[in-house]
C-alpha cells in the first residue's frame, strides 16, 4: 500500500496543472518501502541469503583473497568488489552477499532517475518513468547475489553514460568513462555484455532512420565503442559456446522434422501429466511471471496506440521512443524463440532485459497520450484508472515474487549457520565414500568454506541425488541400492515436495513416511543431527 500511494503521488504530479514538490514524498515512500523489502533477509537474521550459485560466488571471493588472482573466474568483477568490501569494511562474506544486492538495487533506481532526466525534456514525464522503474521487477536478482543480477541492475547507469557520450557537445569525459564501464560490464557478465552491445547497435540503426534535419536528438555513431566491446569480449569471454549452442539448437529445431527439446514442451509435458484446471494454470503463470506478463500487455497496448493514432494526433516519436520500441520488439521475439525452441538457456534471462525498453516505451506513450492536443478529460481519467489497476497488480506480483518461495514453485533460499557448522565438521571426518544428497548442496558449501579452487584441488564432485523414496517402495533397504556411502538430508530435502506441490502427493519424490522408514532402516546409521541437517552413513 505504501508503494502504491507513492506511485499515485508521482502520477498526480505528472498530470497536475500545478507544479509542486510533493513528488519527493511519493518517491521517498517507495524508496523506504523497497528498502524494508530488500533488507528482509538481514532483518530476519539470515546467515547467508542464497544456496547453489551464491555459495560458489563466496568461494570465488575466497579464491581472490587466498591466491591474489582470479584464476579461471569467467566473471570476476562482482567477486573483486566483494573481496574489496571485506578488506576495507571488515564485513564477513556472508554479510556482503546480502548487502551488495541492496546497494545495486538502490543504485538501479537512482540510475533510472538520472537517465529519465536526460531523455525526458518535461520533468512531469520523468515522474511517469519513476512510477514503473522504482518497482522491484527483477525478482530474486534484486535481493540475491549473482553476477547476472548485479550486472543487469547496472544497465540504466551504463545507458545514461552512453547517451551522454553520444551527444555532440561535452562528450569527451563521458566517452572516457563509457570505455571504462564497458570493461566493467565485460568482466561482470557475458550475457549482459551481449545485450548491451545489441542495444548500442540498435541505437545506431535507430539514429540512421531518425537522422533528419528536424530531428530533436543528434546522436553520434558508436562504431569505435562497438569495436572495443566486441574485440574485448571475444578475447575475454569463455561463454560464447553457450550462446552458440542455444542458437544451434534453435536452428536445428526449425529445420528438423522431429524437432528438439524446448522449455515450452517441458512445461507442456508437466501440465499434461497432472489434472489441473485452466484457471489454476493461469494463476500459476501469473504467480511466476505475472509482472512480466502485465508489462508485456502494457507495452503492446502502447505500440498499438502509437501505430493507430500517430497520424490522427500528429504524434512525434523521438529517437529514444523509437529505440525502446525497436529494442522491445527484438528482445521479445528472441525470447519467444528461446522459449519455444530451446531448453538449454532460460528465455527469462533475455526477456528480463526487455523491461528496460518496456519502461521507457510505456513512459513515453502514457506521456504522449495525456498530452495529446484534444480535450479528453474523461478519457484521461479512464486510462489513469486502468494504469492504476495495472500498477497495483504489477507491484503486488513483483513483491510476492521478490523472494523464492513455494508461491512461485521455488524453495526457500537461505543457508543457515548450522549447516555450515555441520559441513565443516563433516569435511574433517569424512572418508572417500560417495555422498548422496537430498536438499543439501555439498559442493557449494565446500566452495563457500574453502574456495572454488580449494574444492577442485580436493576433487570434490557434484554429489548423487538419492533414488526416489529411498527405494522403500520396493520393500528394500537403502543399503541394497548403494555401496558404502554418506547420505545428507536437510530441512529443504524433507519438505520441498510437500510445500511446493501440496495437492499432488502422487508427484512427491519422498513422503514423510519415507524419512520415518529411513530412521528405522538397519542398513543406515545416523551419526549427525541438528535442527536443519541430518547426516547418515549407508552400510551394505
C-alpha positions as CSV (number, residue, x, y, z in Angstrom):
1,X,0.0,0.0,0.0
2,X,2.8,2.4,0.8
3,X,4.4,1.8,-2.6
4,X,1.1,2.3,-4.4
5,X,0.4,5.5,-2.5
6,X,3.8,6.7,-3.5
7,X,3.1,5.8,-7.1
8,X,-0.2,7.7,-7.0
9,X,1.6,10.8,-5.7
10,X,4.1,10.6,-8.6
11,X,1.2,10.2,-11.1
12,X,-0.7,13.1,-9.6
13,X,2.4,15.3,-10.1
14,X,2.8,14.0,-13.7
15,X,-0.8,15.1,-14.7
16,X,-1.4,18.1,-12.4
17,X,-1.6,21.6,-13.9
18,X,0.3,22.9,-10.9
19,X,4.0,22.0,-10.3
20,X,4.7,21.0,-6.7
21,X,7.4,19.3,-4.8
22,X,5.2,16.6,-3.3
23,X,6.7,14.1,-5.7
24,X,9.6,13.9,-3.3
25,X,7.3,12.4,-0.7
26,X,5.9,9.8,-3.1
27,X,9.4,8.8,-4.3
28,X,10.7,8.6,-0.7
29,X,7.7,6.4,0.3
30,X,8.6,4.0,-2.5
31,X,12.3,4.0,-1.6
32,X,11.7,3.4,2.1
33,X,9.2,0.5,1.3
34,X,11.7,-1.0,-1.1
35,X,14.5,-0.8,1.5
36,X,12.3,-2.7,4.0
37,X,11.8,-5.4,1.4
38,X,15.4,-5.5,0.3
39,X,16.7,-5.7,3.9
40,X,14.3,-8.5,4.8
41,X,17.0,-11.3,4.9
42,X,19.1,-9.2,7.2
43,X,16.0,-8.3,9.4
44,X,15.1,-12.0,9.6
45,X,18.7,-12.8,10.7
46,X,19.7,-15.0,7.7
47,X,23.3,-16.2,7.8
48,X,23.5,-16.3,4.0
49,X,20.6,-15.5,1.7
50,X,21.1,-18.0,-1.1
51,X,22.1,-21.5,-1.8
52,X,23.6,-23.1,-5.0
53,X,25.3,-20.3,-7.0
54,X,25.5,-17.7,-4.2
55,X,27.8,-20.1,-2.2
56,X,30.0,-20.6,-5.2
57,X,30.3,-16.8,-5.6
58,X,31.5,-16.6,-2.0
59,X,34.1,-19.3,-3.0
60,X,35.4,-17.1,-5.8
61,X,35.9,-14.2,-3.3
62,X,37.8,-16.5,-1.0
63,X,40.0,-17.6,-4.0
64,X,40.9,-13.9,-4.7
65,X,41.8,-13.5,-1.0
66,X,43.8,-16.7,-0.8
67,X,45.5,-16.7,-4.2
68,X,45.6,-12.9,-5.1
69,X,44.3,-13.6,-8.6
70,X,41.1,-14.6,-10.3
71,X,42.3,-17.9,-11.6
72,X,39.7,-19.2,-14.1
73,X,36.8,-17.0,-12.9
74,X,34.8,-16.1,-16.0
75,X,33.1,-13.0,-14.5
76,X,35.3,-11.7,-11.7
77,X,34.1,-8.2,-11.2
78,X,31.4,-8.9,-8.6
79,X,33.9,-11.1,-6.6
80,X,36.6,-8.4,-6.8
81,X,34.1,-5.9,-5.4
82,X,33.1,-8.3,-2.6
83,X,36.7,-9.0,-1.7
84,X,37.5,-5.3,-1.7
85,X,34.5,-4.5,0.6
86,X,35.6,-7.2,3.0
87,X,39.1,-5.8,3.1
88,X,38.0,-2.2,3.8
89,X,34.9,-2.8,5.9
90,X,35.7,-5.9,7.9
91,X,32.3,-7.4,7.0
92,X,32.2,-11.1,6.5
93,X,31.5,-12.6,3.1
94,X,28.1,-13.8,4.2
95,X,27.1,-10.3,5.2
96,X,28.4,-9.0,1.9
97,X,26.3,-11.4,0.0
98,X,23.2,-9.7,1.5
99,X,24.4,-6.1,1.4
100,X,25.7,-6.0,-2.2
101,X,22.4,-6.7,-4.0
102,X,20.8,-4.0,-1.8
103,X,23.4,-1.4,-2.9
104,X,23.0,-2.4,-6.6
105,X,19.2,-2.3,-6.3
106,X,19.2,1.2,-4.8
107,X,21.8,2.4,-7.4
108,X,19.5,0.9,-10.1
109,X,16.5,3.0,-9.0
110,X,18.5,6.3,-8.8
111,X,20.2,5.5,-12.2
112,X,16.7,5.5,-13.7
113,X,16.2,8.9,-12.2
114,X,19.2,10.4,-13.9
115,X,18.5,8.5,-17.1
116,X,15.0,9.9,-17.1
117,X,16.2,13.4,-16.5
118,X,18.3,13.0,-19.6
119,X,15.8,11.6,-22.1
120,X,12.7,13.5,-21.0
121,X,12.5,17.2,-21.6
122,X,9.4,17.6,-19.4
123,X,10.0,16.9,-15.7
124,X,6.5,15.5,-15.3
125,X,7.2,12.8,-17.9
126,X,10.1,11.7,-15.6
127,X,7.6,11.0,-12.8
128,X,5.8,8.5,-15.0
129,X,9.0,6.7,-15.6
130,X,9.8,6.7,-11.9
131,X,6.5,5.1,-11.1
132,X,7.4,2.0,-13.2
133,X,11.2,2.0,-12.7
134,X,11.0,2.0,-8.9
135,X,9.2,-1.3,-8.8
136,X,11.4,-4.2,-7.9
137,X,10.7,-6.0,-11.2
138,X,13.8,-8.2,-11.4
139,X,12.7,-10.6,-8.6
140,X,15.5,-12.5,-6.9
141,X,18.1,-10.5,-8.9
142,X,17.2,-7.6,-6.7
143,X,18.0,-9.4,-3.4
144,X,20.3,-12.3,-4.2
145,X,24.0,-12.2,-5.1
146,X,24.7,-13.1,-8.7
147,X,26.9,-11.7,-11.5
148,X,24.0,-11.7,-13.9
149,X,21.7,-9.9,-11.4
150,X,24.1,-7.3,-10.4
151,X,25.2,-6.6,-14.0
152,X,21.7,-6.1,-15.2
153,X,21.0,-3.7,-12.3
154,X,23.9,-1.6,-13.6
155,X,22.4,-1.3,-17.1
156,X,20.4,2.0,-16.6
157,X,23.6,3.8,-15.5
158,X,25.5,2.4,-18.4
159,X,22.8,3.6,-20.8
160,X,22.8,7.1,-19.2
161,X,26.6,7.4,-19.7
162,X,26.2,6.0,-23.3
163,X,23.6,8.6,-24.3
164,X,25.6,11.4,-22.8
165,X,28.7,10.3,-24.6
166,X,26.9,10.3,-28.0
167,X,25.8,13.9,-27.8
168,X,27.8,16.4,-30.0
169,X,28.8,18.7,-27.1
170,X,30.8,17.9,-23.9
171,X,31.0,14.2,-24.7
172,X,34.7,13.6,-24.0
173,X,34.5,12.9,-20.3
174,X,31.5,10.6,-20.8
175,X,33.3,8.8,-23.6
176,X,36.3,8.0,-21.4
177,X,34.0,6.9,-18.6
178,X,32.0,4.7,-21.0
179,X,35.1,2.8,-22.2
180,X,35.9,2.1,-18.5
181,X,32.3,1.0,-17.9
182,X,32.5,-1.3,-20.9
183,X,35.3,-3.2,-19.4
184,X,33.4,-3.3,-16.1
185,X,30.4,-4.9,-17.8
186,X,32.6,-7.3,-19.8
187,X,34.1,-8.6,-16.6
188,X,30.7,-8.6,-14.9
189,X,28.6,-10.9,-17.1
190,X,28.8,-12.2,-20.7
191,X,25.0,-12.1,-21.4
192,X,24.5,-8.6,-20.2
193,X,27.6,-7.6,-22.4
194,X,26.0,-9.1,-25.4
195,X,22.6,-7.5,-24.8
196,X,24.2,-4.1,-24.2
197,X,26.2,-4.5,-27.4
198,X,22.9,-5.2,-29.3
199,X,21.4,-2.1,-27.7
200,X,24.3,0.1,-28.9
201,X,23.9,-1.4,-32.4
202,X,20.2,-0.7,-32.3
203,X,20.9,2.8,-31.2
204,X,23.0,3.4,-34.4
205,X,20.3,1.8,-36.5
206,X,17.6,4.0,-34.9
207,X,19.7,7.1,-35.4
208,X,20.1,6.2,-39.1
209,X,16.3,6.2,-39.6
210,X,15.9,9.2,-37.3
211,X,18.6,11.4,-39.0
212,X,16.5,14.2,-40.4
213,X,17.2,17.9,-40.3
214,X,14.4,18.4,-37.9
215,X,15.5,15.7,-35.5
216,X,15.4,16.8,-31.9
217,X,18.2,14.5,-30.8
218,X,21.5,14.2,-32.5
219,X,23.4,11.1,-31.6
220,X,26.9,10.2,-32.8
221,X,27.6,6.8,-34.2
222,X,29.1,4.1,-31.9
223,X,31.5,2.3,-34.3
224,X,34.6,2.7,-32.1
225,X,32.8,1.7,-28.9
226,X,31.3,-1.3,-30.6
227,X,34.7,-2.4,-31.9
228,X,36.3,-2.1,-28.4
229,X,33.5,-4.0,-26.7
230,X,33.3,-6.8,-29.3
231,X,37.0,-7.3,-29.5
232,X,37.5,-7.2,-25.7
233,X,34.6,-9.6,-25.2
234,X,35.9,-12.1,-27.8
235,X,39.3,-12.1,-26.2
236,X,38.0,-12.5,-22.7
237,X,34.7,-14.5,-22.6
238,X,34.7,-18.2,-22.4
239,X,30.9,-18.4,-22.5
240,X,30.4,-17.9,-26.2
241,X,29.8,-21.6,-26.7
242,X,26.6,-21.4,-24.6
243,X,25.2,-18.8,-26.9
244,X,26.4,-20.7,-29.9
245,X,24.8,-23.9,-28.6
246,X,21.5,-22.2,-28.0
247,X,21.4,-20.7,-31.5
248,X,22.4,-24.1,-32.9
249,X,19.6,-25.7,-31.0
250,X,17.0,-23.2,-32.3
251,X,18.2,-23.7,-35.9
252,X,18.1,-27.5,-35.5
253,X,14.6,-27.4,-34.2
254,X,13.4,-25.2,-37.0
255,X,15.0,-27.4,-39.7
256,X,14.5,-30.8,-38.2
257,X,11.3,-32.7,-38.8
258,X,11.3,-34.3,-35.3
259,X,12.2,-31.1,-33.6
260,X,14.1,-30.7,-30.4
261,X,13.5,-30.1,-26.7
262,X,12.2,-26.7,-25.5
263,X,11.2,-25.0,-22.3
264,X,7.7,-24.8,-23.6
265,X,7.4,-28.5,-24.4
266,X,8.8,-29.3,-20.9
267,X,6.1,-27.2,-19.3
268,X,3.5,-28.7,-21.6
269,X,4.6,-32.2,-20.6
270,X,4.5,-31.3,-16.9
271,X,1.0,-29.8,-17.1
272,X,-0.4,-32.6,-19.2
273,X,0.8,-35.2,-16.7
274,X,-1.5,-33.8,-13.9
275,X,-5.1,-32.9,-13.7
276,X,-5.1,-29.1,-13.4
277,X,-7.8,-26.6,-14.4
278,X,-7.1,-23.9,-16.9
279,X,-7.7,-21.2,-14.2
280,X,-5.1,-22.9,-12.0
281,X,-2.6,-22.8,-14.8
282,X,-3.3,-19.1,-15.4
283,X,-2.9,-18.4,-11.7
284,X,0.4,-20.2,-11.7
285,X,1.8,-18.4,-14.7
286,X,0.8,-15.0,-13.1
287,X,2.5,-16.0,-9.8
288,X,5.7,-16.8,-11.6
289,X,5.8,-14.4,-14.5
290,X,2.9,-12.0,-13.6
291,X,4.7,-8.7,-13.6
292,X,6.4,-9.5,-16.9
293,X,3.1,-10.5,-18.5
294,X,1.5,-7.3,-17.4
295,X,4.4,-5.2,-18.7
296,X,4.1,-7.1,-21.9
297,X,0.4,-6.2,-22.2
298,X,1.0,-2.6,-21.4
299,X,3.9,-2.4,-24.0
300,X,1.7,-4.0,-26.7
301,X,-1.1,-1.5,-25.9
302,X,1.4,1.4,-26.2
303,X,2.7,0.3,-29.5
304,X,-0.8,-0.2,-30.9
305,X,-1.7,3.3,-29.7
306,X,1.3,4.8,-31.4
307,X,0.6,3.0,-34.7
308,X,-3.1,3.8,-34.6
309,X,-3.0,7.5,-33.6
310,X,0.3,8.9,-34.7
311,X,-1.3,10.5,-37.8
312,X,-4.6,11.4,-36.1
313,X,-2.9,13.4,-33.3
314,X,0.2,14.2,-35.3
315,X,2.3,12.3,-32.7
316,X,6.1,12.9,-32.9
317,X,8.0,9.8,-31.9
318,X,11.5,10.8,-30.9
319,X,14.8,8.9,-31.0
320,X,14.5,7.4,-27.5
321,X,10.9,6.3,-28.1
322,X,11.8,4.6,-31.4
323,X,14.8,2.8,-29.8
324,X,12.6,1.5,-27.0
325,X,10.0,0.2,-29.5
326,X,12.6,-1.5,-31.7
327,X,14.6,-2.9,-28.8
328,X,11.5,-4.3,-27.1
329,X,10.2,-6.0,-30.2
330,X,13.5,-7.6,-31.0
331,X,14.1,-8.9,-27.4
332,X,10.6,-10.2,-27.1
333,X,10.9,-12.0,-30.4
334,X,14.2,-13.6,-29.5
335,X,12.9,-14.6,-26.0
336,X,9.9,-16.2,-27.6
337,X,12.2,-18.2,-29.9
338,X,14.2,-19.4,-26.9
339,X,11.0,-20.4,-25.1
340,X,9.6,-22.3,-28.0
341,X,12.7,-23.9,-29.5
342,X,15.4,-24.1,-26.8
343,X,15.8,-25.8,-23.4
344,X,19.5,-25.1,-22.8
345,X,19.2,-21.4,-22.0
346,X,16.2,-19.9,-20.0
347,X,14.2,-17.4,-22.0
348,X,13.6,-15.3,-18.9
349,X,17.2,-14.3,-18.7
350,X,16.9,-12.5,-22.1
351,X,13.3,-11.4,-21.6
352,X,14.1,-9.7,-18.2
353,X,16.4,-7.3,-20.1
354,X,13.4,-6.2,-22.2
355,X,12.0,-4.3,-19.2
356,X,14.4,-1.5,-19.8
357,X,12.9,-0.9,-23.2
358,X,9.4,-1.6,-21.8
359,X,9.6,1.0,-19.1
360,X,10.9,3.7,-21.5
361,X,8.2,2.7,-24.1
362,X,5.4,2.8,-21.6
363,X,6.5,6.1,-20.0
364,X,6.8,7.9,-23.4
365,X,3.5,6.5,-24.6
366,X,1.5,7.4,-21.5
367,X,3.0,10.9,-21.6
368,X,2.0,11.3,-25.2
369,X,-1.5,10.2,-24.5
370,X,-2.0,12.5,-21.6
371,X,-0.6,15.5,-23.6
372,X,-2.4,14.9,-26.9
373,X,-3.9,18.1,-28.3
374,X,-7.6,17.2,-28.0
375,X,-9.5,17.8,-24.8
376,X,-10.4,14.3,-23.5
377,X,-10.6,14.6,-19.7
378,X,-13.0,11.7,-19.3
379,X,-10.8,9.5,-21.5
380,X,-7.7,10.5,-19.5
381,X,-9.5,9.5,-16.3
382,X,-10.4,6.1,-17.6
383,X,-6.8,5.5,-18.8
384,X,-5.4,6.6,-15.4
385,X,-7.8,4.2,-13.6
386,X,-6.6,1.3,-15.9
387,X,-3.0,2.3,-15.3
388,X,-3.6,2.4,-11.5
389,X,-5.0,-1.2,-11.6
390,X,-2.0,-2.4,-13.6
391,X,0.3,-0.7,-11.0
392,X,-1.5,-2.4,-8.1
393,X,-1.1,-5.8,-9.8
394,X,2.4,-5.4,-11.0
395,X,3.6,-4.1,-7.6
396,X,1.8,-6.9,-5.8
397,X,3.1,-9.7,-8.1
398,X,6.7,-8.3,-8.1
399,X,6.7,-8.0,-4.3
400,X,5.4,-11.6,-3.8
401,X,7.9,-13.0,-6.3
402,X,10.9,-11.0,-4.9
403,X,12.0,-13.9,-2.7
404,X,11.9,-17.5,-3.9
405,X,9.1,-19.4,-2.2
406,X,6.6,-22.2,-2.8
407,X,4.2,-19.5,-4.1
408,X,6.4,-19.4,-7.3
409,X,7.3,-23.1,-7.1
410,X,10.7,-22.5,-5.6
411,X,12.3,-23.5,-2.3
412,X,13.4,-21.1,0.5
413,X,16.9,-19.7,-0.3
414,X,18.7,-19.3,3.0
415,X,21.7,-21.3,4.1
416,X,21.7,-21.3,8.0
417,X,24.9,-21.2,10.1
418,X,24.1,-24.6,11.5
419,X,24.5,-26.1,8.0
420,X,28.0,-24.5,7.7
421,X,29.0,-25.9,11.1
422,X,27.7,-29.3,10.2
423,X,29.6,-29.4,6.9
424,X,32.8,-28.1,8.4
425,X,32.8,-31.0,10.9
426,X,31.8,-33.4,8.1
427,X,34.7,-32.4,5.9
428,X,37.1,-33.1,8.8
429,X,35.9,-36.6,9.5
430,X,34.6,-37.9,6.1
431,X,36.3,-40.7,4.2
432,X,36.4,-41.1,0.5
433,X,32.9,-42.5,0.2
434,X,30.4,-41.1,-2.3
435,X,27.9,-38.7,-0.9
436,X,24.1,-39.0,-1.6
437,X,22.1,-35.8,-1.2
438,X,18.6,-34.7,-0.6
439,X,18.3,-30.9,-0.4
440,X,21.9,-30.2,0.6
441,X,24.5,-28.7,-1.7
442,X,27.7,-30.3,-0.5
443,X,29.9,-28.9,-3.3
444,X,28.5,-25.4,-2.9
445,X,29.1,-25.2,0.8
446,X,32.6,-26.5,0.3
447,X,33.1,-23.7,-2.2
448,X,32.0,-21.1,0.4
449,X,34.3,-22.6,3.1
450,X,37.5,-23.4,1.2
451,X,37.1,-21.5,-2.1
452,X,36.3,-22.9,-5.6
453,X,40.0,-23.7,-6.4
454,X,40.2,-25.5,-3.0
455,X,37.2,-27.6,-3.9
456,X,38.8,-28.5,-7.3
457,X,42.1,-29.5,-5.6
458,X,40.3,-31.9,-3.3
459,X,38.4,-33.4,-6.2
460,X,35.0,-32.9,-4.6
461,X,32.5,-33.5,-7.3
462,X,28.8,-32.9,-7.5
463,X,27.1,-35.5,-5.4
464,X,24.5,-38.0,-6.4
465,X,20.8,-37.4,-5.9
466,X,19.4,-40.3,-3.9
467,X,16.8,-42.5,-5.6
468,X,13.1,-41.7,-5.1
469,X,11.5,-42.9,-1.8
470,X,14.9,-44.3,-0.9
471,X,13.9,-47.4,-2.8
472,X,11.4,-48.3,0.0
473,X,8.5,-48.7,-2.5
474,X,10.2,-52.0,-3.4
475,X,10.3,-53.1,0.3
476,X,14.1,-53.0,0.4
477,X,16.8,-51.3,2.4
478,X,18.7,-48.2,1.1
479,X,21.8,-50.3,1.6
480,X,20.6,-52.7,-1.1
481,X,20.9,-49.9,-3.7
482,X,24.3,-48.3,-3.0
483,X,27.8,-49.2,-1.9
484,X,29.1,-47.7,1.3
485,X,28.2,-44.0,1.2
486,X,27.1,-41.0,3.1
487,X,23.6,-39.6,3.0
488,X,22.9,-36.0,3.7
489,X,19.3,-34.6,4.2
490,X,18.3,-31.1,5.2
491,X,15.0,-29.3,6.0
492,X,14.5,-28.4,2.4
493,X,15.0,-32.0,1.3
494,X,12.4,-33.2,3.8
495,X,9.8,-30.7,2.9
496,X,10.2,-29.2,-0.6
497,X,7.8,-31.6,-2.4
498,X,5.1,-31.1,0.3
499,X,5.5,-27.3,0.3
500,X,5.7,-26.8,-3.5
501,X,3.2,-29.4,-4.6
502,X,0.8,-29.9,-1.6
503,X,-2.1,-31.1,-3.7
504,X,-0.1,-33.6,-5.8
505,X,1.0,-36.2,-3.4
506,X,1.5,-38.7,-6.3
507,X,4.2,-36.4,-7.7
508,X,6.2,-36.3,-4.5
509,X,9.7,-37.9,-4.7
510,X,9.6,-38.5,-0.9
511,X,6.8,-38.8,1.6
512,X,7.2,-38.1,5.3
513,X,6.8,-41.9,5.9
514,X,9.9,-42.4,3.8
515,X,12.0,-40.4,6.3
516,X,10.5,-42.3,9.2
517,X,11.3,-45.6,7.4
518,X,14.9,-44.3,6.9
519,X,15.4,-43.8,10.6
520,X,14.4,-47.4,11.2
521,X,16.5,-48.8,8.4
522,X,19.0,-51.2,9.9
523,X,21.4,-50.7,7.0
524,X,21.6,-46.9,7.6
525,X,23.1,-45.2,10.7
526,X,22.5,-41.5,11.6
527,X,25.7,-40.1,13.1
528,X,24.9,-36.3,13.0
529,X,21.7,-34.4,13.5
530,X,20.7,-30.8,14.2
531,X,17.6,-28.6,13.5
532,X,18.4,-28.3,9.8
533,X,20.7,-31.2,8.7
534,X,20.9,-34.9,9.2
535,X,23.9,-37.0,8.1
536,X,23.8,-40.8,7.7
537,X,26.2,-43.5,6.7
538,X,24.9,-46.2,4.5
539,X,26.5,-49.6,5.2
540,X,25.6,-52.5,2.8
